[in-house]
Amino acid sequence: MSKLDYIPPTDEGKAALFERFRDTIPNYATALGFTPAEVLAQSEDATWFRYALNYTLIIRDASQNWTNYKNTLLTGTGPANYPVYTTAPPLEPPAVTLGVINRFRELAGRIKASPTYTEGIGEALGIVGPDHATPDLSTLAPQISLRTNGGQVEVIWNKQGMEAVEIQKDEGSAWHFLATDTRPNYIDTTAFPSPAAKWKYRAIYTHDSHKVGQWSTVAEITVGG
């Protein structure tokens, strides 16, 4: 893939690219020969794709939470929080026709063929790929840290361009699934114990619902009292 054909590999990356293009193209539309209707159409594509992606992640997380609750119900071990029912994100935008990525590639091709196009414009719109190498997914690991926030533990993590992390927790007996989080940071709503106890957390990146890379370094925190 050449630098000028750059499309992010993850859905989160694609959504961010569509939004960056949407927010920036008004500055260049006239010079590049784009009509207001074409600018609006791409904006609707970007907004609808973000909505669809967020809804997909909500459903995926809910499915994982219900699966873990079901397993806990059977065995008596694992996370015991009763899962909430899934609801759609608010303010559903207008739906668009299928083929968002195909339309976006066509727009990018038109822009790069324009006599007024410069690489600076491409970088501003996000259609010029990064100069740095693609992360090695076999070794990539999140960096996490912990802090207490309002009587809850906050797991601080960084995306590094990835879609999400799976977070696991050990309250003193074994690791168990805690959550799949798509937007830093994650708040663990589990009530603090009495007496005080040491909780451990670790995280691993996910891509297309599969774990990738390596587990983070284990982070520990003492809670309760």
N, C-alpha and C positions, 0 to 999 in steps of 0.2 A: 504494500500500500504506500503510495507516495505521500509526501507531506501535505499536498493540496487536496488529497482525497480523504482527509481525516474525518472519521466518524467515531465517537467514543464507543468502547466495547460494551458498556453497561447501560441498562435502561435509565438509571439515574443520570449517567453522563449524557445520554441523548436528550433527556428532558431538560437538563441544564443548558445544553447547547441550543435547543429550540427556543428556550426562554431568553437566552442571551441574544440570539438573533432577533427575536421579537422586539426586545427592548432597545436594540441598537439600529436596526434597519431604517427607522424613520429619519435618522441623520444622513443617510446615503441614498434613500429611495429615489429622489429626483435625479441625482447625478447618474444613477445606475439604470434609470428608465423603468422603475417600478411604479405601477398605479396604486392609488389608495386602496382599491379593491383587492389587489394582490397582497399588499401589506396586511390588510385586515384578515385575509384568508390564512396567511401564515400565523398570525397572532392567534386565531381560533384553533389552528392545529396544535400550537404549543400549549395553549391553555387546556384543551381537551385531553391531550396526551398526559399532562401532569395529573389531571384529575383521575384518569383511568389508571395510571401507575399507582397513585396513592391508594385508590380503592383496592387494587390488586394486593398491595402490601398489607393493608388492613385485613383483608380476607385471609391471606397467607398466615399472618400472625395469629389471627383468631383460630384458624385451623390447628396450628401448632399448640396453642394454649389449651384448646379443647382436647386434643390428643393426649397431652400431658396430664390434664385433669382426669380424663378417662382412665389412664394408666394408674394414677394415684388412687382413684376410686376402687380399682380392682385390687391393688397390692398394698395400699396403705402407706406407701413411701413415695416421696417426691413432693412437688409444689402442690399445696392444698387450696390455693386461691380459686374461688369459683369464677370461671371465665364470664366476661360480659358478652352480650349479644352484639354482633357486628352491625354497625349502621354506616350508611354511605357518607362520605365527606359532604359538608354543607355546600350549598350554592352550586348545584350542578350546572356547568356551562353548556352552551349549545354543542350538540354532537356534530362531528365532521365525517366526511366520507373516508373510506379506508385508504390506506397507502400514504400515511404521513411521511415516512422516511423517503419514499420515492419522490414525493413532491418537493421535499427539502433538498434532495440531491439535484433535482432539476433547477431549483432556485440557485443553489450554489454554483452549478455549471453555468448558468446565465451570467451570474455575477463575475465569475472568473474569465468569461469570454468578452466582457464589456471592455471597450477601449479606455474607460475611465477607472478600471479596476487597478488597485495596487495591493501589495501584500499587507500594507498597513490596514487597509479596509478589511481584508480577509481576517487579520488577527483581531480587529475590533469586533467583527461579527462572529468570531469563533470558528470559522471554517478553514483556518489554517492550523494544522496539528502542532502539538507541542514539540519542541526540539529534544526534550529529554526522552530517554528510553522507556518503553512500556514496563511497568513493574513486573518483577518475577513473581508470579502467583504461587510458585512452589515455596517461596521463602517469606513472602510478605506477611507481616503480623501487626495487629493493632497495638497501639500504645494506650494503656488505660491507667487511670488513677482514681482515687476515691475521696469523697468528702461527705460529711453529714450536712443535710439541708432540711431544716424544719422537722427534725425527728425521723428523717429518712436518709437512706444512702443514695448518693448520686454517683453514677459510674460515668466518668469523663473519658471520652474516646474521640478519635479523629478518623475521618472517612478515607483519606488518601485516594479519593476518586472511586471508592468501592460503593456498592449498593447498600450494604447493611452489615451488622455484626450479629452473631449469635452470642449471647451472654449466658454463662453458667455460673452457678453459685454453690459454695460448700459451707454449710452452717455448722460443720463439725463432724459429719458422718460420711458424706460422699458428695461428689459433684452431681448436680441436677440442672436441667434446662430452666432458665429463668425467663428469657425473652429473646425475640429477634427485634432489633432496634434499627430503624432506618434513618433516624435523625438524632445526632448527638444533642444533649447527653441523655442518659437513661436514669429514671428515678425508680428505685426499688421501694415499693410501698409496703413491704412486709413490716409489721410492728416490731419494734425493738424488744429483745428478750430481757427477762429478769431471772437470775442475775446476769451480769455482763457476759458477753461471748465474743469470740473472734469469728468474723465472717470473711470468706475468701471469694474472690471473683476472678474470672478469666474470660477472654473473648476471642473470637475468630471471625474473619471476614466471610461473607457469603456472596455468591454470584449465581444468579439463576436458580436460587433455592438450594445451592450446594455449598458446602464449606470449601474454602480455598485458602491456601497459605498455611501459616502455623498459628498455634495458640499464642496469645499474648503472655507476657510474664504475669504470674499470679500476683494480684494486689490484695492486701489484707487490711482490715479495719476492725477496731474493737467498738462494740455498740452495746447499748442497754446499761443496766446497772440496778 
